[in-house]
């Protein structure tokens, strides 16, 4: 992956962003990964 210049894109829940970032740094791949996050909001009348 690093030779081709490609980046891994992870889409994870907003609440897990910090944990995922920490894991990526521990594994030494944080520089090759982009993290996107989402939050689902349910509104009931």
C-alpha positions as a Markdown table, in Angstrom:
| # | Residue | x | y | z |
|---|---|---|---|---|
| 1 | Unk | 0.0 | 0.0 | 0.0 |
| 2 | Unk | 2.8 | 2.5 | 0.9 |
| 3 | Unk | 4.6 | 1.9 | -2.4 |
| 4 | Unk | 1.7 | 2.7 | -4.6 |
| 5 | Unk | 0.8 | 6.0 | -2.8 |
| 6 | Unk | -2.6 | 4.7 | -1.9 |
| 7 | Unk | -4.3 | 5.5 | 1.4 |
| 8 | Unk | -6.7 | 3.3 | 3.4 |
| 9 | Unk | -9.9 | 5.2 | 4.2 |
| 10 | Unk | -11.8 | 4.1 | 7.3 |
| 11 | Unk | -15.3 | 5.2 | 8.0 |
| 12 | Unk | -16.1 | 4.7 | 11.7 |
| 13 | Unk | -18.6 | 5.9 | 14.2 |
| 14 | Unk | -17.8 | 9.3 | 15.7 |
| 15 | Unk | -17.6 | 7.8 | 19.2 |
| 16 | Unk | -14.8 | 5.4 | 18.1 |
| 17 | Unk | -12.6 | 8.0 | 16.4 |
| 18 | Unk | -10.1 | 8.5 | 19.3 |
| 19 | Unk | -9.8 | 4.7 | 19.9 |
| 20 | Unk | -9.2 | 4.0 | 16.2 |
| 21 | Unk | -6.6 | 6.8 | 15.9 |
| 22 | Unk | -4.8 | 5.4 | 19.0 |
| 23 | Unk | -4.8 | 1.9 | 17.5 |
| 24 | Unk | -3.4 | 3.1 | 14.1 |
| 25 | Unk | -0.5 | 4.9 | 15.9 |
| 26 | Unk | 0.3 | 1.8 | 17.9 |
| 27 | Unk | 0.4 | -0.3 | 14.8 |
| 28 | Unk | 2.6 | 2.4 | 13.0 |
| 29 | Unk | 0.2 | 2.9 | 10.1 |
| 30 | Unk | -1.5 | 6.2 | 11.0 |
| 31 | Unk | 0.4 | 8.1 | 8.3 |
| 32 | Unk | -1.1 | 5.8 | 5.6 |
| 33 | Unk | -4.7 | 5.9 | 6.8 |
| 34 | Unk | -7.4 | 8.6 | 6.6 |
| 35 | Unk | -10.3 | 8.4 | 9.1 |
| 36 | Unk | -13.8 | 9.6 | 8.3 |
| 37 | Unk | -16.6 | 9.5 | 10.9 |
| 38 | Unk | -20.3 | 9.5 | 11.0 |
| 39 | Unk | -23.0 | 10.1 | 13.5 |
| 40 | Unk | -26.5 | 8.7 | 13.2 |
| 41 | Unk | -29.2 | 10.8 | 14.8 |
| 42 | Unk | -32.8 | 9.5 | 15.1 |
| 43 | Unk | -35.4 | 12.1 | 15.9 |
| 44 | Unk | -38.9 | 10.9 | 16.9 |
| 45 | Unk | -41.9 | 13.3 | 17.0 |
